[in-house]
Amino acid sequence: MTTSQGFLKRYPIIIALIAFVLAITGVLYSPHETFLKILEVRVVLCVIMLFFLWLISGNKTLSQINNQTGYVIKKGAGLWIIALFVGLFAFYGHLTRAGGMPAGWQSRAIIIFFMYFFICLFEELCFRGVLNDAIVYQFRNSKHVFLMSALISTLIFGAAHCLGSSLTSGLAWAQAVLKTLSCAVFGFALLVLYWKTRNILACGIVHTLYDYFVSFSSSIFISSPKLSYGTYIRPDKAGSMLNIHYVYPITILITGLIAWRIWKKVGKTIDFEEMRKNW
């Protein structure tokens, strides 16, 4: 056991690979019949990712879980404020079509919030935590290690959102590429905040607010998780063209501007040389 632990400590990228395989397997093959089932699975995945993060960085990251939480939420406010406006617009559309709030919407809203919290925390632990830390520890002697982490972790984060989709046409592939870029830009904004504070919980909170505000109305008005989730890769031509020409380009533009602002305000204050040596 000691020999195995020593080997994994020397090659943290292997830990990240094992964690990633378990994460993808858990997401793709776990029960998704109800919001509560999804919540339960993500809680378990969060615990698993915490364990792998500890294997890679010990207590260094976990001890920063309360570091500058308000700072992260404030600097990431552009992301969740935009999401709030999108969510309110969607909520008005659902409310108008339904003619009122559905029965039991209060309890469903609470379950959905915690579901998104653990979904987003799991993603932050996996991509901003485990994957970023593994790259930094594995390649810390390279002066380009943070550029490497930014490219690899954000693109894998983006591509992971397309797993399970049917990529059998050019339209599907075009949506997958744009969705990957959209998520990668969002992930980069959170990665900069993580680099600055190493507060994975605060990044999870910002991520949660973004996802919850965007999707809470559809989740409340549609009881089935399979129907309430946004379709990243639309199979129909009309939906595909909507994603390709409007949804993803607009998301990339807006999120990109916010990410650029976060980089200008936060990234420029990070001492990357000190981080490379002491992360």
Residue pairs with C-beta under 8 A, 6 or more apart in sequence:
5 55
7 14
8 14
8 15
8 55
9 55
11 138
12 55
12 56
12 133
12 134
12 137
12 138
13 134
13 135
13 138
15 52
15 55
15 56
15 130
15 134
16 52
16 56
16 130
16 131
16 134
16 135
18 52
19 48
19 49
19 52
19 126
19 130
19 131
20 126
20 130
20 131
20 156
22 45
22 48
23 45
23 48
23 49
23 122
23 126
24 160
24 163
26 41
26 44
26 45
26 48
27 41
27 45
27 163
28 163
28 164
30 37
30 38
30 41
31 37
31 38
31 41
32 38
32 225
32 226
33 225
34 225
35 108
35 111
35 112
35 115
35 219
35 225
36 111
36 115
38 115
38 119
38 225
39 111
39 114
39 115
39 118
42 115
42 118
42 119
42 121
42 122
43 118
45 118
45 122
45 126
46 118
46 121
46 122
46 125
49 122
49 125
49 126
49 129
49 130
50 62
50 125
52 130
53 61
53 62
53 125
53 129
53 130
53 133
53 200
54 62
56 130
56 133
56 134
56 137
57 133
57 137
60 198
60 279
61 129
61 133
61 198
61 200
64 197
64 198
64 199
64 200
65 199
65 200
65 201
66 199
66 201
67 197
67 198
67 199
67 202
68 196
68 197
68 199
68 202
69 199
69 201
69 202
69 205
71 196
71 197
71 202
72 193
72 196
72 197
72 199
72 202
72 203
72 205
72 206
73 202
73 205
73 206
73 209
75 193
75 262
75 265
75 266
76 189
76 190
76 193
76 203
76 206
76 262
78 258
78 261
78 262
79 186
79 189
79 206
79 209
79 210
79 255
79 258
80 206
80 209
80 210
80 213
82 254
82 255
82 258
83 209
83 210
83 211
83 212
83 213
83 214
84 209
84 213
86 213
86 214
87 212
87 213
87 214
87 215
87 216
87 217
90 214
90 217
90 218
91 216
91 217
93 217
94 217
94 218
94 220
94 221
95 101
95 217
95 221
98 221
101 220
102 108
102 220
102 221
102 223
105 220
108 219
108 220
108 223
109 216
109 220
112 212
112 216
112 219
112 220
113 208
113 212
113 216
116 208
116 211
116 212
116 215
116 216
117 204
117 205
117 208
117 212
119 208
119 211
120 204
120 207
120 208
120 210
120 211
121 200
121 201
121 204
121 207
121 208
123 157
123 207
124 190
124 194
124 200
124 203
124 204
124 207
125 200
125 204
127 153
127 154
127 156
127 157
127 160
127 187
128 153
128 187
128 190
128 191
128 194
128 200
128 203
129 194
129 200
131 149
131 152
131 153
131 156
132 149
132 153
132 191
132 194
133 279
135 145
135 148
135 149
135 152
135 153
136 145
136 146
136 149
136 275
136 276
136 279
137 279
139 145
139 148
140 276
140 277
140 279
142 148
143 273
143 276
145 276
146 195
146 272
146 275
146 276
149 191
150 188
150 191
153 187
153 191
154 183
154 184
154 185
154 187
154 188
154 191
155 180
155 184
157 183
157 184
157 187
158 179
158 180
158 181
158 182
158 183
158 184
158 187
159 176
159 180
160 183
161 179
161 180
161 183
161 232
162 176
162 179
162 180
162 232
162 233
165 172
165 176
165 232
165 233
166 172
166 233
166 235
167 173
167 176
167 233
171 237
171 240
171 241
171 244
172 233
172 235
172 240
174 240
174 244
175 232
175 233
175 234
175 240
175 243
175 244
175 248
176 232
176 233
178 243
178 244
178 248
178 249
178 252
179 232
179 233
179 243
179 248
181 248
181 252
182 248
182 251
182 252
182 255
185 252
185 255
185 256
185 259
186 210
186 255
186 259
188 259
188 263
189 255
189 258
189 259
189 262
189 263
190 203
190 206
190 207
192 259
192 262
192 263
192 266
192 267
192 270
193 199
193 202
193 203
193 206
193 262
193 266
194 200
194 203
195 267
195 270
195 275
196 266
196 267
196 269
196 270
214 230
215 228
215 229
215 230
218 228
218 229
218 230
219 225
219 228
221 228
222 228
231 239
232 243
233 243
234 240
234 242
234 243
